[in-house]
Amino acid sequence: MEKEVGSPRLLFENLDLTPVHSILWKGLHREGAGKPVAYDPVWDLRALMLRQLLQIPYVKDLVKRLRRDPCLRGLCGYDDRAPCEAHFSQMKRRIGADGFRM
């Protein structure tokens, strides 16, 4: 795929989210006992950023787009399946309003 100025792919390839990893992983564990993390929280943040860039009004509409469009899923980092709407709600609740302001 050819890179275009202003494309989300170009943005995600050049955006360093390392400074917010600790915020994104808050309340999650990477190893050991417990429920495994199904989706990397960086992928979730990319999806929420994509929602803003594409002016998708609601998370439920974002989920529909991710499920229907393999290119959008791949752009965020998801492989064969996209998370459900509840997944994004849980992420927002886990991180909290202060985490999203940073």
N, C-alpha and C positions, 0 to 999 in steps of 0.2 A: 504494500500500500504506500502510495506517495505521501510524503509529509506536506501538509499545507500550513501556512501561517494561520494561527488561531485555532488549529484543530485540537480537540481534547486529547488525542493520542500524543501529540507533540508536548502538550502541557504535562501529561502524566509521566512521560519519559524523562522530562527535565525537572520535575518537582520532587524535592527531597523532603519526605515526610518523617525522616528520622527523629527530628526534635519532638514530634508528637506521639511517638510510639508508646511511651509510658502511659500517656493519657488514653490512647486507644486500647491498650491491653489491660486497663484498670478492671479489676474484678475477674479477669480471665486467667487461666493457667495454660502453660505450654506443654507441660508433661506431668506425669504422675496420675494418681487416681482421680476419678471424677469424669464429668461429661467432657469429651474432647471438643475443641473448638472446630466447628464445621467450616467457618469462613474466616479468612484473615481479616482483622478489623481494618486494615489499610484498604482492602477491596471495598469494604462498606463505606469508608470515607470517600473513596473515589466515586462510588455510585451516588452518594449524596451530593458531591461536587458536580457530577454530571447532571444530576437533577436540576441544579441551579443554572448550569451552562446551557442546557437545552430547554430551560424554562418549563419544566414539567411541574404542574401545579401541586400534585399530591403524591405521597409515597406509594399509594396503591397504583397510581399510573406509572410510576417508575418501575415497580415490580412487574407490571404487565409488559412494559417495554423490554425489560431485561429478559423476561421469559420468552418473548417473541423474537428478539434480535440477538443472534449469537455474536455479532460484532460488538455490540454494546457490552454484553457479558464479558467477552474477552478483553475489552478495553479496561474494564474494572479489575479483572483478574479472575473472575469466576469461570469455571470450566463448563461443565455440562448443565448445571442448574443454578438458578438464582435463588437468593433467600426470599422468604415470605415477608409480608408487611410487618408482622409481629417481630421479626428479627430486628428490623430497623428501630422499632419502638423500644425493644429491650436495650439496644445499643444506646439510644438516646437517654433512656432512664439510667443505665449503668454509668455512663460518662457524666451525665448531669449537665445542667445549663452552664455551669462554670467551665466545664471542660470544653464546651463548644465555643466559648468566648475567647479562649487562648489563641 
